[in-house]
């Protein structure tokens, strides 16, 4: 791993990120759903009011229905039982409605957060993706947002539902006997202290668990992709891959067990505590009766029943408090990504590309260093050139000289560190990015096709293209006959990253895709270097058609492909050392002539 990667990993995995005003921001996420939340709170209050009554009715059932001085009074008992059943049905109905509302709000909030994060990542500059593992990014989007979504949709409804029951239980307990309630309440702070302690431990473990999960996703993503599997198989590294995964898996298991166990002793204490309370209540009742405080059998039964009903909701609430601390850690990880600022953005006064000089590309004393490069390491140094509309310009030179880097600066995938890059006469920093990129077509050696039909892959460049336009572009790219020969034609599904097509076929589909975009400037980055001679010829023909009448910037290893260029730039160690036509450069007898001599000889 390079130090750049390591830094990126550290940045992406920063432990327990501190996000300013976490609570306020989480509240902000819920603000579009104020109405649903208000309705929910009203339902909670009604629910609370409704469920205060049954315990009081229990007392009445005992004292007036079952054990009145003259023996059981059945009509009164029936009336009381009927009322109790009615109230429970009502409260169950309110509970369902409330759960529906909270589940909807919880999932909508998370859905919106997921889209915001995805949209934000789309705006991040290329450098962010080259320094961060894909799996790590995926993990934030899936595991972290998913984790919060789970906690939230379970939490909101259980918080509200349990709050109702707990409030109702306390009100009933107060009505039944304030003295017994005081004793009960007096014991509660013990639980809160224990819960806080466990909560902190759990939040810490949760952050570590998510980091480990994100490492696992990164390994899965790397190892189980077509390229990853091919690499592992061809180097006999399957065992090593399994070992790498197992090691992370062991960490994950350990963390999960720690996370679950950290709450267990606490819940055991709660359980004991809640079981012992009724016994204490009998003692308190005896003490009260001895002091002539009126306590009936009905009061004791109703009070201990309410207490028993308090157990689960109270445990639920305490558990939720723990879960919330955990989800706070997950939210922090999500906000940390949302707070990343894209390094390359549109200037507020950005303008669209000016049509009058469309196709002109100029570099004016451009210097550039990659954001993650070692200090002082420059990739481009004082590069200047002016390519006129319609010209065919070629960049050649040794590997690592900076040719591809030149092509990245034109669509502003990276920002020049010094000097100016101008497109159609305007500094790219002053151009609207969409307009700029809309005029540039890139065909590189590495062709990326989606796992979708050929037609859909082509339409990526122009969603509204007609079938005729697709065929026309495919014809120009020399691929129509091949597509038409597939049983499903343009509906043929391309395998992951286009593995079911040959390199040359993928390349020509990529050319057809760029042709649909109809750009003024075509960048060909070693587009044919990975192909055999026959394929290369077919692709080269496609490229010749595709580049006719457009400014073409070709980065080439095989100098035979640039013989017809209007101008050839020879790049060595980030500088243009020679420029001219093929014949001029041969006559010059410099770097180009030497490279050409080597290629002709081989
Ligand atoms: P080739 O012909 O092998 O494709 P090139 O001339 O196109 O080479 P570039 O890809 O432009 O060369 O790379 C120029 C230099 O910048 C190389 O030393 C390379 O290692 C470095 N480089 C490329 N991409 C990055 C990056 N994302 N971060 C840091 N350094 C980079």
Boltz pocket constraint, residues with backbone or C-beta under 6 A from the ligand:
constraints:
  - pocket:
      binder: B
      contacts: [[A, 130], [A, 370], [A, 371], [A, 372], [A, 373], [A, 379], [A, 397], [A, 398], [A, 399], [A, 400], [A, 401], [A, 402], [A, 403], [A, 404], [A, 405], [A, 406]]
      max_distance: 6.0
